[in-house]
Amino acid sequence: MNLSLMTELSELIDSLEVKFFKLNQKVVQLEKKNIELQEELLLSKKNQQLQSSEIETLKNQLDTLKMVNSLLGSEENKRETKLKINSLIREIDYCIAQLSD
């Protein structure tokens, strides 16, 4: 084989080794970043669930406060409270009817 050709092949192999090493380092970095992002996503999902639960609790508290205000004489929510009470009465009547059968 020609010495010049061997030198070129050797340089090409060296160049490929350097590129492979750099590429491998990049893969390792991307894998680490992927793990970090997965952990961040999991944390975000947990936070979202907690916030959804808190929102639901606050909505229930708001409904309770509206009912209490209307029972204490607040005119704002009287109609809603009456509808809720009527709904509860219907549910109780239904339960009583089921028990009677």
Number of C-alpha atoms within 10 A of each C-alpha: 5 6 8 9 10 11 11 11 12 12 12 12 12 12 12 12 12 12 12 12 12 12 12 12 12 12 12 12 11 12 12 12 12 12 11 12 12 12 12 12 12 12 12 12 12 12 12 12 12 12 12 12 12 12 12 12 12 12 12 12 12 12 15 13 13 18 21 15 16 18 14 10 10 12 10 12 17 18 12 14 19 14 11 13 13 12 12 12 12 12 12 12 12 12 11 11 10 9 8 7 5
